[in-house]
Amino acid sequence: MYTVVRFTPKSVVGEIQKVLDTYAYNPYQKVFAVPDLRQELIDYVVNRIPCFDSDYKLDSVCAINSKLPRNPLEAQLYLQNLIHQGIHAIMQEKSEWISLLLCDTIQPGCEPSHWFG
Protein backbone atom coordinates (compact mmCIF):
# COMPACT_ATOMS: atom_id res chain seq x y z
CA MET A 1 0.00 0.00 0.00
CA TYR A 2 1.27 3.45 -0.89
CA THR A 3 0.79 6.64 1.05
CA VAL A 4 0.52 10.15 -0.27
CA VAL A 5 3.80 11.98 0.27
CA ARG A 6 3.31 15.68 0.74
CA PHE A 7 6.10 18.09 0.18
CA THR A 8 5.88 21.26 2.21
CA PRO A 9 7.99 24.38 1.79
CA LYS A 10 9.63 23.60 5.13
CA SER A 11 10.46 20.03 4.09
CA VAL A 12 11.86 21.23 0.77
CA VAL A 13 14.11 23.82 2.46
CA GLY A 14 15.23 21.24 5.01
CA GLU A 15 16.08 18.74 2.29
CA ILE A 16 17.99 21.43 0.36
CA GLN A 17 20.13 22.03 3.44
CA LYS A 18 20.75 18.30 3.90
CA VAL A 19 21.83 17.95 0.28
CA LEU A 20 24.03 21.06 0.41
CA ASP A 21 25.71 19.64 3.51
CA THR A 22 26.99 16.78 1.34
CA TYR A 23 28.76 19.23 -0.98
CA ALA A 24 32.12 20.87 -0.38
CA TYR A 25 32.03 24.14 1.53
CA ASN A 26 33.88 25.91 -1.25
CA PRO A 27 32.30 26.70 -3.63
CA TYR A 28 28.87 25.07 -3.16
CA GLN A 29 27.90 25.83 0.42
CA LYS A 30 29.54 29.25 0.20
CA VAL A 31 27.64 30.10 -2.99
CA PHE A 32 24.26 28.96 -1.67
CA ALA A 33 24.80 30.84 1.59
CA VAL A 34 24.13 33.96 -0.51
CA PRO A 35 20.42 34.63 0.15
CA ASP A 36 19.53 35.42 -3.47
CA LEU A 37 21.16 32.23 -4.75
CA ARG A 38 19.60 30.15 -1.96
CA GLN A 39 16.20 31.55 -2.88
CA GLU A 40 16.86 30.81 -6.55
CA LEU A 41 17.61 27.19 -5.64
CA ILE A 42 14.44 26.95 -3.56
CA ASP A 43 12.42 28.41 -6.45
CA TYR A 44 14.09 26.03 -8.91
CA VAL A 45 13.11 23.00 -6.84
CA VAL A 46 9.61 24.11 -5.85
CA ASN A 47 8.71 25.12 -9.40
CA ARG A 48 9.50 21.59 -10.56
CA ILE A 49 7.36 19.84 -7.98
CA PRO A 50 3.86 19.36 -9.33
CA CYS A 51 1.06 20.96 -7.32
CA PHE A 52 2.96 23.83 -5.71
CA ASP A 53 1.71 27.27 -6.66
CA SER A 54 3.76 30.46 -6.83
CA ASP A 55 3.17 31.10 -3.09
CA TYR A 56 4.57 27.64 -2.23
CA LYS A 57 1.15 26.36 -1.31
CA LEU A 58 0.35 22.74 -2.05
CA ASP A 59 -2.83 22.00 -3.98
CA SER A 60 -4.01 18.91 -2.08
CA VAL A 61 -6.34 17.67 -4.86
CA CYS A 62 -3.50 17.90 -7.35
CA ALA A 63 -1.13 16.17 -4.93
CA ILE A 64 -3.41 13.17 -4.65
CA ASN A 65 -3.87 12.90 -8.42
CA SER A 66 -0.30 13.76 -9.44
CA LYS A 67 2.40 11.44 -10.65
CA LEU A 68 4.60 12.23 -7.64
CA PRO A 69 6.13 9.18 -5.98
CA ARG A 70 3.89 7.87 -3.23
CA ASN A 71 6.58 5.86 -1.49
CA PRO A 72 8.43 8.06 1.04
CA LEU A 73 11.88 6.84 -0.02
CA GLU A 74 11.11 7.39 -3.71
CA ALA A 75 9.74 10.85 -2.90
CA GLN A 76 12.90 11.75 -0.99
CA LEU A 77 15.08 10.55 -3.89
CA TYR A 78 12.91 12.50 -6.33
CA LEU A 79 13.35 15.66 -4.26
CA GLN A 80 17.09 15.12 -3.82
CA ASN A 81 17.47 14.66 -7.57
CA LEU A 82 15.69 17.98 -8.20
CA ILE A 83 17.99 19.67 -5.70
CA HIS A 84 21.13 18.28 -7.33
CA GLN A 85 19.84 19.40 -10.73
CA GLY A 86 19.13 22.87 -9.35
CA ILE A 87 22.57 23.19 -7.77
CA HIS A 88 24.30 22.28 -10.99
CA ALA A 89 22.02 24.39 -13.19
CA ILE A 90 22.49 27.51 -11.06
CA MET A 91 26.24 26.98 -10.72
CA GLN A 92 26.50 26.70 -14.49
CA GLU A 93 24.13 29.57 -15.28
CA LYS A 94 25.75 31.95 -12.82
CA SER A 95 29.34 30.73 -13.21
CA GLU A 96 30.84 34.09 -14.18
CA TRP A 97 29.13 35.93 -11.35
CA ILE A 98 30.06 33.16 -8.90
CA SER A 99 33.70 33.34 -10.01
CA LEU A 100 33.74 37.06 -9.28
CA LEU A 101 32.04 36.52 -5.94
CA LEU A 102 34.50 33.85 -4.87
CA CYS A 103 37.48 35.77 -6.20
CA ASP A 104 36.46 38.88 -4.26
CA THR A 105 35.86 37.04 -1.03
CA ILE A 106 38.30 34.17 -0.64
CA GLN A 107 40.99 34.00 -3.27
CA PRO A 108 43.82 36.43 -2.63
CA GLY A 109 45.62 35.07 -5.69
CA CYS A 110 43.00 36.60 -7.95
CA GLU A 111 44.53 40.04 -7.58
CA PRO A 112 48.00 40.96 -8.72
CA SER A 113 50.57 41.25 -6.01
CA HIS A 114 51.39 44.74 -4.78
CA TRP A 115 54.75 43.62 -3.41
CA PHE A 116 56.71 44.30 -6.55
CA GLY A 117 55.54 47.80 -7.22
Residue frames as a rotation matrix with the C-alpha (Angstrom) as fourth column:
MET 1
0.578 0.816 0.000 0.00
0.816 -0.578 0.000 0.00
0.000 0.000 -1.000 0.00
TYR 2
-0.464 -0.718 0.519 1.27
0.717 -0.648 -0.256 3.45
0.520 0.253 0.816 -0.89
THR 3
0.162 0.454 -0.876 0.79
0.800 -0.581 -0.153 6.64
-0.578 -0.676 -0.457 1.05
VAL 4
0.732 0.079 0.676 0.52
0.496 -0.742 -0.451 10.15
0.466 0.666 -0.583 -0.27
VAL 5
-0.156 -0.847 -0.508 3.80
0.964 -0.243 0.111 11.98
-0.217 -0.472 0.854 0.27
ARG 6
0.833 0.482 0.271 3.31
0.522 -0.847 -0.100 15.68
0.181 0.225 -0.957 0.74
PHE 7
-0.362 -0.924 0.124 6.10
0.860 -0.382 -0.337 18.09
0.359 -0.015 0.933 0.18
THR 8
0.780 0.501 -0.374 5.88
0.605 -0.755 0.251 21.26
-0.157 -0.423 -0.893 2.21
PRO 9
0.707 -0.557 0.435 7.99
-0.171 -0.732 -0.660 24.38
0.686 0.392 -0.613 1.79
LYS 10
0.519 -0.510 0.686 9.63
-0.837 -0.138 0.530 23.60
-0.176 -0.849 -0.498 5.13
SER 11
0.619 -0.282 0.733 10.46
0.101 0.954 0.281 20.03
-0.779 -0.100 0.619 4.09
VAL 12
0.821 -0.326 0.469 11.86
0.497 0.001 -0.868 21.23
0.282 0.945 0.162 0.77
VAL 13
0.594 -0.615 0.518 14.11
-0.570 -0.776 -0.268 23.82
0.567 -0.136 -0.812 2.46
GLY 14
0.520 -0.378 0.766 15.23
-0.658 0.395 0.641 21.24
-0.545 -0.837 -0.044 5.01
GLU 15
0.717 -0.235 0.656 16.08
0.451 0.874 -0.179 18.74
-0.531 0.424 0.733 2.29
ILE 16
0.802 -0.468 0.371 17.99
0.091 -0.519 -0.850 21.43
0.591 0.715 -0.373 0.36
GLN 17
0.484 -0.639 0.598 20.13
-0.868 -0.440 0.233 22.03
0.114 -0.632 -0.767 3.44
LYS 18
0.561 -0.246 0.790 20.75
-0.221 0.876 0.429 18.30
-0.798 -0.416 0.437 3.90
VAL 19
0.802 -0.251 0.542 21.83
0.594 0.431 -0.679 17.95
-0.063 0.867 0.495 0.28
LEU 20
0.712 -0.559 0.425 24.03
-0.266 -0.775 -0.574 21.06
0.650 0.296 -0.700 0.41
ASP 21
0.586 -0.484 0.650 25.71
-0.730 0.033 0.683 19.64
-0.352 -0.874 -0.334 3.51
THR 22
0.658 -0.338 0.673 26.99
0.360 0.926 0.113 16.78
-0.662 0.168 0.731 1.34
TYR 23
0.746 -0.389 0.541 28.76
0.451 -0.304 -0.839 19.23
0.491 0.870 -0.052 -0.98
ALA 24
-0.279 -0.928 -0.248 32.12
0.925 -0.190 -0.329 20.87
0.258 -0.321 0.911 -0.38
TYR 25
0.185 0.292 -0.938 32.03
0.654 -0.749 -0.105 24.14
-0.734 -0.594 -0.329 1.53
ASN 26
0.005 -0.282 -0.959 33.88
-0.505 -0.829 0.241 25.91
-0.863 0.483 -0.147 -1.25
PRO 27
-0.965 0.160 0.210 32.30
-0.111 -0.967 0.227 26.70
0.239 0.196 0.951 -3.63
TYR 28
-0.457 0.878 -0.142 28.87
0.402 0.346 0.847 25.07
0.793 0.331 -0.512 -3.16
GLN 29
0.124 0.543 -0.830 27.90
0.990 -0.005 0.144 25.83
0.074 -0.840 -0.538 0.42
LYS 30
-0.590 -0.424 -0.687 29.54
0.494 -0.863 0.108 29.25
-0.639 -0.276 0.718 0.20
VAL 31
-0.954 0.255 0.156 27.64
0.023 -0.458 0.888 30.10
0.299 0.851 0.432 -2.99
PHE 32
-0.185 0.973 -0.137 24.26
0.365 0.198 0.910 28.96
0.913 0.118 -0.391 -1.67
ALA 33
-0.282 0.052 -0.958 24.80
0.930 -0.231 -0.287 30.84
-0.236 -0.972 0.016 1.59
VAL 34
-0.997 0.022 -0.080 24.13
-0.047 -0.944 0.327 33.96
-0.068 0.330 0.941 -0.51
PRO 35
-0.449 0.890 0.079 20.42
-0.025 0.075 -0.997 34.63
-0.893 -0.449 -0.012 0.15
ASP 36
0.124 0.524 -0.843 19.53
-0.871 -0.349 -0.345 35.42
-0.475 0.777 0.413 -3.47
LEU 37
-0.471 -0.367 -0.802 21.16
-0.747 0.650 0.141 32.23
0.469 0.666 -0.580 -4.75
ARG 38
-0.961 0.207 0.185 19.60
0.029 0.738 -0.674 30.15
-0.276 -0.642 -0.715 -1.96
GLN 39
-0.136 0.972 -0.190 16.20
-0.327 -0.225 -0.918 31.55
-0.935 -0.063 0.348 -2.88
GLU 40
-0.021 0.060 -0.998 16.86
-1.000 -0.020 0.019 30.81
-0.018 0.998 0.060 -6.55
LEU 41
-0.879 -0.325 -0.348 17.61
-0.329 0.943 -0.048 27.19
0.344 0.072 -0.936 -5.64
ILE 42
-0.693 0.701 0.166 14.44
0.087 0.310 -0.947 26.95
-0.716 -0.642 -0.276 -3.56
ASP 43
0.103 0.745 -0.659 12.42
-0.694 -0.420 -0.584 28.41
-0.712 0.518 0.474 -6.45
TYR 44
-0.436 -0.352 -0.828 14.09
-0.864 0.419 0.277 26.03
0.249 0.837 -0.487 -8.91
VAL 45
-0.998 0.002 -0.068 13.11
0.023 0.953 -0.302 23.00
0.064 -0.303 -0.951 -6.84
VAL 46
-0.500 0.864 -0.055 9.61
0.072 -0.022 -0.997 24.11
-0.863 -0.502 -0.051 -5.85
ASN 47
-0.013 0.498 -0.867 8.71
-0.840 -0.476 -0.260 25.12
-0.542 0.725 0.425 -9.40
ARG 48
-0.485 -0.229 -0.844 9.50
-0.732 0.635 0.248 21.59
0.479 0.738 -0.476 -10.56
ILE 49
-0.948 0.308 0.081 7.36
0.187 0.745 -0.640 19.84
-0.258 -0.592 -0.764 -7.98
PRO 50
-0.546 0.814 0.201 3.86
0.245 -0.074 0.967 19.36
0.801 0.577 -0.159 -9.33
CYS 51
0.248 0.883 -0.398 1.06
0.747 0.088 0.659 20.96
0.617 -0.461 -0.638 -7.32
PHE 52
-0.243 -0.315 -0.917 2.96
0.798 -0.603 -0.004 23.83
-0.552 -0.733 0.398 -5.71
ASP 53
0.727 0.450 0.519 1.71
0.662 -0.661 -0.354 27.27
0.184 0.601 -0.778 -6.66
SER 54
0.146 -0.728 0.670 3.76
0.312 -0.608 -0.730 30.46
0.939 0.316 0.139 -6.83
ASP 55
0.297 0.004 0.955 3.17
-0.777 -0.581 0.244 31.10
0.556 -0.814 -0.169 -3.09
TYR 56
-0.728 -0.645 -0.233 4.57
-0.457 0.710 -0.537 27.64
0.511 -0.284 -0.811 -2.23
LYS 57
-0.188 0.736 0.651 1.15
-0.827 0.239 -0.509 26.36
-0.530 -0.634 0.563 -1.31
LEU 58
-0.977 -0.162 0.139 0.35
-0.091 0.903 0.420 22.74
-0.194 0.397 -0.897 -2.05
ASP 59
-0.170 0.933 -0.317 -2.83
-0.959 -0.082 0.270 22.00
0.226 0.350 0.909 -3.98
SER 60
-0.459 -0.078 0.885 -4.01
-0.603 0.759 -0.246 18.91
-0.653 -0.646 -0.395 -2.08
VAL 61
0.658 0.720 0.221 -6.34
-0.274 0.502 -0.820 17.67
-0.702 0.479 0.528 -4.86
CYS 62
0.656 -0.510 -0.556 -3.50
-0.661 -0.033 -0.750 17.90
0.364 0.860 -0.358 -7.35
ALA 63
-0.314 -0.849 0.425 -1.13
-0.949 0.280 -0.143 16.17
0.003 -0.448 -0.894 -4.93
ILE 64
-0.014 0.397 0.918 -3.41
-0.392 0.842 -0.370 13.17
-0.920 -0.365 0.143 -4.65
ASN 65
0.846 0.473 0.247 -3.87
0.052 0.387 -0.920 12.90
-0.531 0.791 0.303 -8.42
SER 66
0.525 -0.695 -0.492 -0.30
-0.846 -0.492 -0.207 13.76
-0.098 0.525 -0.846 -9.44
LYS 67
0.775 -0.348 -0.527 2.40
-0.005 0.831 -0.556 11.44
0.632 0.434 0.643 -10.65
LEU 68
0.089 -0.750 0.655 4.60
-0.909 -0.330 -0.255 12.23
0.408 -0.573 -0.711 -7.64
PRO 69
-0.531 -0.325 -0.783 6.13
-0.027 0.930 -0.367 9.18
0.847 -0.173 -0.502 -5.98
ARG 70
0.496 0.794 0.352 3.89
-0.477 -0.090 0.874 7.87
0.726 -0.601 0.334 -3.23
ASN 71
0.606 -0.419 -0.676 6.58
0.691 0.698 0.188 5.86
0.393 -0.581 0.713 -1.49
PRO 72
0.953 -0.187 -0.238 8.43
0.001 -0.784 0.621 8.06
-0.303 -0.592 -0.747 1.04
LEU 73
0.082 -0.986 0.143 11.88
0.328 0.163 0.931 6.84
-0.941 -0.030 0.336 -0.02
GLU 74
-0.144 -0.064 0.987 11.11
0.989 0.034 0.146 7.39
-0.043 0.997 0.059 -3.71
ALA 75
0.813 0.502 0.293 9.74
0.505 -0.860 0.074 10.85
0.289 0.088 -0.953 -2.90
GLN 76
0.693 -0.633 -0.345 12.90
-0.006 -0.483 0.875 11.75
-0.721 -0.604 -0.339 -0.99
LEU 77
-0.252 -0.804 0.539 15.08
0.614 0.297 0.731 10.55
-0.748 0.515 0.419 -3.89
TYR 78
0.246 0.453 0.857 12.91
0.941 -0.324 -0.099 12.50
0.233 0.831 -0.505 -6.33
LEU 79
0.986 0.152 -0.070 13.35
0.167 -0.927 0.336 15.66
-0.014 -0.343 -0.939 -4.26
GLN 80
0.347 -0.932 -0.107 17.09
0.106 -0.074 0.992 15.12
-0.932 -0.355 0.073 -3.82
ASN 81
-0.190 -0.373 0.908 17.47
0.918 0.261 0.299 14.66
-0.349 0.890 0.292 -7.57
LEU 82
0.646 0.488 0.587 15.69
0.657 -0.747 -0.102 17.98
0.389 0.452 -0.803 -8.20
ILE 83
0.898 -0.347 -0.272 17.99
-0.038 -0.677 0.735 19.67
-0.439 -0.649 -0.621 -5.70
HIS 84
-0.025 -0.950 0.311 21.13
0.442 0.269 0.856 18.28
-0.897 0.159 0.413 -7.33
GLN 85
0.024 0.121 0.992 19.84
0.995 -0.101 -0.012 19.40
0.099 0.987 -0.123 -10.73
GLY 86
0.899 0.399 0.183 19.13
0.373 -0.914 0.161 22.87
0.231 -0.077 -0.970 -9.35
ILE 87
0.576 -0.765 -0.288 22.57
0.074 -0.302 0.950 23.19
-0.814 -0.569 -0.117 -7.77
HIS 88
-0.303 -0.760 0.575 24.30
0.663 0.265 0.700 22.28
-0.684 0.593 0.424 -10.99
ALA 89
0.230 0.465 0.855 22.02
0.937 -0.343 -0.066 24.39
0.262 0.816 -0.515 -13.19
ILE 90
0.984 0.157 -0.082 22.49
0.175 -0.924 0.341 27.51
-0.022 -0.350 -0.937 -11.06
MET 91
0.303 -0.946 -0.115 26.24
0.161 -0.069 0.985 26.98
-0.939 -0.317 0.131 -10.72
GLN 92
-0.334 -0.411 0.848 26.50
0.872 0.207 0.444 26.70
-0.358 0.888 0.289 -14.49
GLU 93
0.438 0.635 0.636 24.13
0.824 -0.566 -0.003 29.57
0.358 0.525 -0.772 -15.28
LYS 94
0.991 -0.010 0.131 25.75
-0.067 -0.896 0.438 31.95
0.113 -0.443 -0.889 -12.82
SER 95
0.583 -0.802 -0.130 29.34
0.812 0.574 0.105 30.73
-0.010 -0.167 0.986 -13.21
GLU 96
-0.123 -0.659 0.742 30.84
0.556 -0.665 -0.498 34.09
0.822 0.352 0.448 -14.18
TRP 97
0.367 0.346 0.864 29.13
-0.448 -0.748 0.490 35.93
0.815 -0.567 -0.119 -11.35
ILE 98
0.997 -0.005 -0.076 30.06
0.065 0.578 0.813 33.16
0.040 -0.816 0.577 -8.90
SER 99
0.283 -0.957 0.055 33.70
0.884 0.238 -0.402 33.34
0.372 0.163 0.914 -10.01
LEU 100
-0.173 -0.300 0.938 33.74
0.043 -0.954 -0.297 37.06
0.984 -0.011 0.178 -9.28
LEU 101
0.707 0.511 0.489 32.04
-0.477 -0.165 0.863 36.52
0.521 -0.844 0.128 -5.94
LEU 102
0.902 -0.382 -0.203 34.50
0.430 0.746 0.508 33.85
-0.042 -0.545 0.837 -4.87
CYS 103
0.056 -0.919 0.391 37.48
0.778 -0.205 -0.594 35.77
0.625 0.338 0.703 -6.20
ASP 104
0.041 0.032 0.999 36.46
-0.249 -0.968 0.041 38.88
0.968 -0.250 -0.031 -4.26
THR 105
0.691 0.425 0.585 35.86
-0.621 -0.065 0.781 37.04
0.370 -0.903 0.220 -1.03
ILE 106
0.854 -0.237 0.464 38.30
-0.210 0.658 0.723 34.17
-0.476 -0.714 0.513 -0.64
GLN 107
0.629 -0.631 0.454 40.99
0.770 0.587 -0.250 34.00
-0.109 0.507 0.855 -3.27
PRO 108
0.562 -0.452 -0.693 43.82
-0.048 -0.854 0.518 36.43
-0.826 -0.258 -0.501 -2.63
GLY 109
-0.449 -0.789 0.419 45.62
0.370 0.262 0.891 35.07
-0.813 0.555 0.174 -5.69
CYS 110
0.301 0.649 0.699 43.00
0.927 -0.028 -0.373 36.60
-0.223 0.760 -0.611 -7.95
GLU 111
0.993 0.001 -0.116 44.53
-0.015 -0.990 -0.138 40.04
-0.115 0.139 -0.984 -7.58
PRO 112
0.427 -0.902 0.061 48.00
0.281 0.069 -0.957 40.96
0.859 0.426 0.283 -8.72
SER 113
0.285 -0.432 -0.856 50.57
0.958 0.111 0.263 41.25
-0.019 -0.895 0.446 -6.01
HIS 114
0.931 0.035 0.364 51.39
0.055 -0.998 -0.044 44.74
0.362 0.061 -0.930 -4.78
TRP 115
0.704 -0.697 -0.137 54.75
0.370 0.195 0.908 43.62
-0.606 -0.690 0.396 -3.41
PHE 116
-0.083 -0.839 0.538 56.71
0.898 0.171 0.405 44.30
-0.431 0.517 0.739 -6.55
GLY 117
-0.449 -0.098 -0.888 55.54
0.056 -0.995 0.081 47.80
-0.892 -0.013 0.453 -7.22
